[in-house]
Amino acid sequence: MKTKGMILSILITALVVTIVLISIRAYYVAVALVIGILLIGYRELWSLLTTRKLPPFDERVRENVGKSVRNGFIFLVFALAFLMLPFSTIFVTKPDTAHVLGGLLLSGGAIYLLSYIFYDRVESKLGERGLKMLKIFLMTAGISVAVFILSVFLHNALSGLFGVEEPVFFSISVFIAPLGFAVGLIGSLVIFIQGLVVKAS
């Protein structure tokens, strides 16, 4: 009953916030908020629609939800930190707060959903080797993002300091770092999907 009340209060709050967002014409954020809530509460909402009951909320589910919320929060913290960097505005001609906020809501909900599916259905099927490979690919993607940020910063600093276009860090930020991120992301998705479709041994 406590869980049902909590879900109901979240839905009512989301509805009120959505109405406020629509009234101020922040349609993109409103849609993103609704989709984000659906991504986060898909398990409970689907169960309520099909069986009119909440799914079991045992210790394993509680632990999975906790880990997924943690991953979503960490992602949002790093995304906000990246957006605060001065050079991040060059990727958008006219940065729009509504679009940025909407993108954060959508991506945060997606990270939560993927994390929950991983802990609930994938992690137990991968085995030690699969988990090790997934960790390597995720670390490759994370290091690539850090290298990209550092390279852009050093490129701008050296170019401004010496008054010439600095080529080394420019090449790293444009070619090497995105390639490393693509490898890490694609490798992680392949292992994730493999763990999702394979039958538990």
Secondary structure, 3 states (H helix, E strand, C coil): CHHHHHHHHHHHHHHHHHHHHHHCCCHHHHHHHHHHHHHHCHHHHHHHHHHCCCCCCCHHHHHHHHHHHHHHHHHHHHHHHHHCCHHHHHHCCCCCHHHHHHHHHHHHHHHHHHHHHHHHHHHHHHHHHHHHHHHHHHHHHHHHHHHHHHHHHHHHHHHHHHCCCCCHHHHHHHHHHHHHHHHHHHHHHHHHHHHHHCCCC
